[in-house]
């Protein structure tokens, strides 16, 4: 158990049978009445964000979570098979529990967050930036760097990314896995 005043960013609590991560908190001392703790919580499974107020001293059920590196091996149906980098155990993770899944290729290492008490995998997170090779895009023309115009390009994982006009097929680019946006071109 944890007291409400001990909540910090990154703290994981169980509330109404669901797991939430604290993404923001604020101690509020109104002129009259008791001090309260105003928190912004993110649902681990659905990603929904909610605001919740707790009285100071209120007992909450905290959940100990662990982050471990797992390597992506292959896809089997709707599940993705990962290998724990420390124990070499293999674990299937559902597609909807992986952030940045469209930009994941075999051999990529992701952070897997699990409930330490039950060993239940909560979600997997790709690194914020990853490097991918362009497999198809319309050829760029010389002098196409003056405008901020973007064109569609298919990367090696099959995902589509909007890239500047000067990017050509076969080049390696850096992609933000959170929103699928182009970051920059990688020099070979």
N, C-alpha and C positions, 0 to 999 in steps of 0.2 A: 504494500500500500504506500501511496505517496500523498503528501498534503498538497492542496491546491497552490499554496504559495511557493512550492518547490518546482513548479512547472517551468521549463526553459524551452528554447527553440530546439527542436529535434527530439523532445521527450515523446515517447509513445505511450498512450493510455487506452484502456478498454472502457468504452462508454456505450451503454445500451446494447451490449453484445457485439459491437463493432470496434475495430482498431482505428485509432486516429493519431496522426503526428501533429505536434504543435508547430505551427509555422510562424506564429507571432503571439506575444503576450504583453499585458500592461497591468500594473498595479494601479487601482483607482481608489483614492480616498475622498469620498464625497464629503461635503461640509457637515452633513448629518448622516448618521447611520454607520454601518460597518464597512470596513475596507473590502473591496471585491477584486477579483482577478478576472480580467477580460481577456479571453483567448480566441485565436483563430486556429481552427483545427481542420486537418485534411484527412478525409477517409482514405485509408490505405488501399482498399479494393476498388472503389468507384472513382476516387480522385475528387469527389465533391468537397467543397470547402464550406464550413459553417462557423459562425461565431457563437461562443458560449461563455456565460458568466458563472463564476464559482465564488462562493463565500470563502474568505480566508479561513483556513483550518479544515475545510471540507476534505474528507478522505476519498481518494481516487485509486483505481486499480491500475498500477503501472505495468507495462510489458517490456521485458528486456529483449531488445532486438540485436541481432548480429549481422554485420556486413562481411561477406566473404567473396573472394574472386572465383568465378566459375567460367569455364571455357565452353563456348558454343560448339557442339559437335555436328549435329544433323537434325533434320526435321522428320518427325514421324506422325503423319496425319495432321491434327491440329496442334499437337504438342511439339515443343522444341526440347531436344535432349542436351543437357549441360553436364559438364564434369567438374566436380569440386577440385580446385587446384591444390588443396592440401591433403585430402584423403583419397582422391581419385574415384570417389563414388559418383555414379551417374544419377541424374534426377531430371524427370520431365517437368517442364513449366508451360502452362497454357499461354497461347499467343496474347490474350488480353491482359496478362500480368506483366508483359515486357514493354518498357518504354523504348521507343526507337527501333522497334522490331523490323521495320521496312528497310533499315540501313544496316542490318546485321548480316555478316558473312561468316562462313565456317572458320573457326579458329579465333574469333573475336573473344576477348575477355570482358565479362560484364560483372557488375556488383549485384549480388543476390542478397536480399534482406529477408531474414527469417526470424520467427518467434523463437527465442532461445529455449523457452520452457517446453514447447511442444514440437520443436524442429519443423514447424509448418512454414513453407516458403510463402512470403507475403507478396513480393514482387521482385522483378529484375530490372536493372537500370543500365542502359548502354552509356558509355562515356559521352560527354557532351559533344565532342567533335570526333569524327572518324574520316578516314581517307578512303575514297572510292574511285574506281576507274570508270571513265565514260565509255559505254559500249555503243551508244548511238546518239548522234545529234546532227542537225543540219550543219554543213560546213560554214565556217566563219569567213568573212571577207576582210581583206586588208583595209584598215582604217575604221573598223567597226568598234572603236573604243571610245568615241566621243560622246555617245549617248548612254543612258542608263537602262537601255532596253534589254529584256531577258528573253531567252528562248528555252523550250523544253529540251531536256537531255535525259536519256536513260542510263542509269549506273549499273554496275555489275550485279547488284542484288535484285534488279528488275524494277526498282523504284524510280519515279520520275522527279527530277529536280529542275528548277528554273535557274539557268546559268547565263552569264553575260555572252554577247554575240561572238567574242573572240575565242571562246573555249571550243576546242575541236575534239573529235572522236579519238580515243586512245590516251587522252590526258588524264592525270590524276587530280582530283579536287578534294577539298575539305568541306564536309557537310555538317551542319548543326543537327544532331539527332532529335532534338526536342521539337523542332518545327519543320525540318526538312529543307532549310534554306542553305543556299550556297555561301560559303565563308571566303575561300580563296583558292587559287590554283597552287598546287604543290610542284615545286621545281624538282626535276629528276636529277 
